[in-house]
């Protein structure tokens, strides 16, 4: 998100956008797989809803990547807002919901 914001300020989104999407895709694959593994292992009650949010993230990132590839400049602003909302909602709120379950099963 920081790289994207800085590139937007300098008018150089096209230079960093491929790297931004690569990092987002790697984040989704690695982070989501780990969480989902433990959801199933610990029989987390919020699994289905949480996985649906993961799928939404991946689909939204793919859509924004497609929009930017098609030359839709406004998609870079939409991506930045989406990432901000993702951090504020998913990471800081939704991810906290499984922390008790994970701690009860020995993860910190």
LOVOZA-411461 format. One record per residue (C-alpha): residue number from 1; x, y, z. Coordinates in nm, 3 decimals, padded with zeros to 5 digits. Example, Ala and Ser with C-alpha at 12.3 -4.5 7.8 and 13.67 -1.06 7.14 Angstrom:
   i       u       v       w
   1  01.230 -00.450  00.780
   2  01.367 -00.106  00.714
//
This chain:
   i       u       v       w
   1  00.000  00.000  00.000
   2  00.284  00.237  00.084
   3  00.459  00.169 -00.246
   4  00.137  00.232 -00.438
   5  00.065  00.557 -00.254
   6  00.416  00.687 -00.313
   7  00.401  00.595 -00.681
   8  00.065  00.771 -00.712
   9  00.210  01.087 -00.558
  10  00.493  01.080 -00.812
  11  00.273  00.987 -01.108
  12  00.459  00.658 -01.153
  13  00.194  00.395 -01.085
  14  00.275  00.212 -01.407
  15  00.630  00.151 -01.283
  16  00.532 -00.025 -00.958
  17  00.188 -00.169 -01.028
  18  00.308 -00.512 -01.142
  19  00.513 -00.546 -00.823
  20  00.217 -00.429 -00.611
  21 -00.011 -00.692 -00.761
  22  00.255 -00.962 -00.729
  23  00.289 -00.882 -00.357
  24 -00.088 -00.882 -00.308
  25 -00.122 -01.217 -00.484
  26  00.161 -01.367 -00.276
  27  00.004 -01.228  00.042
  28 -00.332 -01.378 -00.047
  29 -00.194 -01.719 -00.131
  30  00.039 -01.754  00.167
  31 -00.156 -01.578  00.441
  32 -00.498 -01.710  00.344
  33 -00.375 -02.069  00.312
  34 -00.222 -02.058  00.660
  35 -00.533 -01.911  00.819
  36 -00.766 -02.151  00.641
  37 -00.553 -02.450  00.739
  38 -00.587 -02.359  01.106
  39 -00.957 -02.278  01.071
  40 -01.021 -02.634  00.960
  41 -00.774 -02.788  01.202
  42 -00.930 -02.607  01.500
  43 -01.288 -02.629  01.372
  44 -01.324 -02.249  01.386
  45 -01.692 -02.154  01.383
  46 -01.642 -01.851  01.158
  47 -01.462 -02.042  00.884
  48 -01.714 -02.002  00.603
  49 -01.765 -01.629  00.649
  50 -01.393 -01.566  00.683
  51 -01.306 -01.769  00.375
  52 -01.572 -01.578  00.181
  53 -01.388 -01.256  00.268
  54 -01.063 -01.410  00.146
  55 -01.228 -01.502 -00.184
  56 -01.370 -01.151 -00.215
  57 -01.020 -01.005 -00.165
  58 -00.872 -01.227 -00.436
  59 -01.155 -01.153 -00.679
  60 -01.139 -00.778 -00.617
  61 -00.762 -00.771 -00.666
  62 -00.799 -00.965 -00.993
  63 -01.069 -00.725 -01.112
  64 -00.862 -00.418 -01.028
  65 -00.558 -00.570 -01.196
  66 -00.766 -00.625 -01.509
  67 -00.902 -00.270 -01.494
  68 -00.553 -00.122 -01.463
  69 -00.427 -00.340 -01.748
  70 -00.715 -00.205 -01.957
  71 -00.596  00.149 -01.886
  72 -00.854  00.249 -01.626
  73 -00.646  00.499 -01.431
  74 -00.909  00.542 -01.157
  75 -00.854  00.177 -01.064
  76 -00.530  00.272 -00.886
  77 -00.732  00.496 -00.652
  78 -00.988  00.222 -00.607
  79 -00.709 -00.024 -00.524
  80 -00.564  00.211 -00.265
  81 -00.905  00.260 -00.102
  82 -00.974 -00.112 -00.112
  83 -00.644 -00.190  00.063
  84 -00.709  00.077  00.326
  85 -01.054 -00.070  00.392
  86 -00.910 -00.423  00.398
  87 -00.662 -00.327  00.668
  88 -00.918 -00.136  00.873
  89 -01.193 -00.397  00.847
  90 -01.048 -00.738  00.776
  91 -00.707 -00.731  00.940
  92 -00.792 -00.515  01.242
  93 -01.145 -00.647  01.305
  94 -01.227 -00.975  01.131
  95 -00.889 -01.140  01.189
  96 -00.919 -01.062  01.562
  97 -01.230 -01.282  01.578
  98 -01.033 -01.604  01.544
  99 -00.757 -01.511  01.789
 100 -00.932 -01.668  02.090
 101 -00.986 -01.995  01.903
 102 -00.624 -02.002  01.790
 103 -00.492 -01.928  02.141
 104 -00.712 -02.201  02.290
 105 -00.551 -02.442  02.046
 106 -00.194 -02.341  02.130
 107 -00.119 -02.075  01.868
 108 -00.015 -01.725  01.963
//
